[in-house]
Amino acid sequence: MNTRLTHFSCLSLLSILLLLRCSPDANAAAAEVPDDAATVQSALADLEAGRMFEGMGKLRELVRRNPRHGDAHLYLGMVYSRMRQYDFALRYVKRAIELDPDKGAYYNQLGVLWTEQRRFKEALEAFLKAVKSKFRGDEELQKAWQNLGYCHRELLQWDEAIRAYQRAIELQPRVASAHLSLGEMYLDRNRLDEAIQELALGR
């Protein structure tokens, strides 16, 4: 049976930066003090293009320059996760949570890290915190609910998994993977009519 975990990609986390016109003196000052948002954008562009070490270097420099930049810690955690260096990944993501404990994206990524190590009880706790926290939009919140459904499923908590997938679909009805996951759950529970409907929507 196919199972799915929804990750945040570096590309999906790229934000559009507004370019402000400045006086020549202001431009000179900005050149001396790097802009944090521009550094993050440049680092994520490097990572998306496969320039792993260049992107990591920029994020590390940003963390050194601004130790309270939560997103920089998050992205470093994601990079280390790609490299399967989970001790470093967890350290950075947990630090991001310490800096901003209201951000759902941070708890979601922590849950992803625990899930990748098949530590589902820890992952469940992280995803439950994620769906109760703040997100920038329904798309990110939907991913957290879908991840929560996956985690409940791995823990054989069938009813909870179904409710989580249903919530994910309420938020983003067009996400095919959520319909497929819910359809598979219905199929496992011998709820055939509902399974057929959801699997058809997931095509």
SVG drawing of the C-alpha trace seen along z (x, -y; Angstrom):
<svg xmlns="http://www.w3.org/2000/svg" viewBox="-20 -59 51 63">
<polyline fill="none" stroke="black" stroke-width="0.4" points="0.0,0.0 1.4,-3.4 2.0,-5.9 2.9,-9.5 4.7,-12.1 4.4,-15.7 7.7,-17.6 8.4,-21.3 10.8,-21.9 13.3,-24.8 11.5,-26.0 8.1,-26.1 9.6,-28.3 11.1,-30.9 9.4,-34.3 9.1,-37.2 11.2,-40.1 10.2,-43.7 13.0,-45.9 13.0,-49.4 14.7,-52.3 17.3,-53.9 19.6,-56.9 23.2,-56.3 24.3,-56.7 21.7,-54.2 22.9,-51.7 26.5,-52.1 25.4,-51.4 23.4,-48.3 26.5,-47.0 28.4,-47.0 25.6,-45.2 24.1,-42.2 20.3,-42.1 19.1,-38.9 16.1,-38.4 18.4,-38.7 20.8,-36.3 18.1,-33.7 16.8,-34.2 20.3,-33.7 20.9,-30.7 17.7,-29.0 18.4,-29.7 21.7,-28.0 20.1,-25.0 17.4,-24.7 20.1,-24.9 22.1,-22.1 24.8,-24.3 24.5,-22.7 27.7,-23.9 27.3,-27.5 23.8,-27.6 24.8,-26.1 27.7,-28.5 25.4,-31.5 22.9,-30.1 25.7,-29.4 27.1,-32.9 23.6,-34.3 23.2,-32.3 26.6,-33.5 25.7,-37.1 22.1,-36.9 21.7,-34.0 18.0,-34.7 17.0,-34.2 14.6,-31.3 14.2,-30.5 17.9,-30.3 18.0,-27.6 15.0,-25.8 16.6,-25.7 19.9,-24.5 18.0,-21.7 16.3,-20.8 19.6,-20.7 21.2,-18.4 18.1,-16.2 18.7,-15.8 22.2,-14.7 20.8,-12.3 22.8,-14.0 19.8,-13.9 21.6,-15.1 22.6,-18.4 19.1,-18.6 17.3,-18.2 19.6,-20.7 18.9,-23.4 15.1,-22.8 14.7,-22.7 16.6,-26.0 14.2,-27.5 11.3,-26.4 13.0,-27.9 13.3,-31.2 9.7,-31.3 7.5,-28.7 4.3,-29.8 5.4,-28.8 3.6,-25.7 6.1,-25.2 8.9,-24.6 6.9,-21.9 5.9,-20.3 9.6,-20.0 10.4,-18.6 7.7,-15.9 9.2,-15.2 12.6,-14.6 11.3,-12.2 9.2,-10.4 12.3,-9.9 13.9,-8.1 10.6,-6.2 10.2,-7.6 6.5,-8.1 5.5,-8.9 7.8,-11.9 6.6,-12.8 3.0,-12.6 3.7,-15.1 5.3,-17.5 2.6,-17.3 -0.1,-17.8 1.7,-21.0 2.0,-22.0 -1.7,-22.0 -2.4,-24.1 0.2,-26.7 0.3,-29.6 0.9,-29.1 1.2,-31.6 -1.7,-30.0 -3.9,-27.0 -1.4,-25.2 1.2,-24.8 -1.5,-23.9 -2.9,-21.3 0.5,-19.6 0.8,-19.5 -2.7,-17.8 -1.7,-15.3 1.5,-14.5 -0.4,-14.0 -2.7,-11.6 0.3,-9.6 1.7,-9.5 -1.5,-8.2 -1.7,-5.6 1.8,-4.3 0.8,-4.1 -2.3,-2.1 -4.6,-4.9 -7.1,-4.4 -9.9,-6.8 -7.5,-9.6 -5.8,-9.1 -9.1,-9.4 -10.0,-12.6 -6.7,-14.2 -6.9,-13.4 -10.4,-14.7 -9.2,-18.0 -6.4,-18.2 -8.9,-17.9 -11.2,-20.5 -8.3,-22.9 -7.1,-22.1 -9.7,-20.0 -7.6,-19.8 -4.6,-18.0 -4.7,-14.6 -2.3,-12.9 -4.6,-13.6 -7.6,-12.0 -5.4,-9.0 -4.3,-8.6 -7.9,-8.9 -9.1,-6.5 -6.5,-3.9 -7.6,-4.3 -11.2,-3.7 -10.1,-0.7 -8.2,0.7 -11.4,0.3 -13.6,2.0 -15.5,-1.3 -15.6,-0.6 -18.0,-3.2 -16.0,-6.0 -12.8,-4.5 -13.8,-4.5 -14.9,-8.1 -11.7,-9.3 -9.4,-7.2 -11.1,-8.6 -10.6,-12.2 -6.9,-11.3 -6.2,-10.4"/>
</svg>
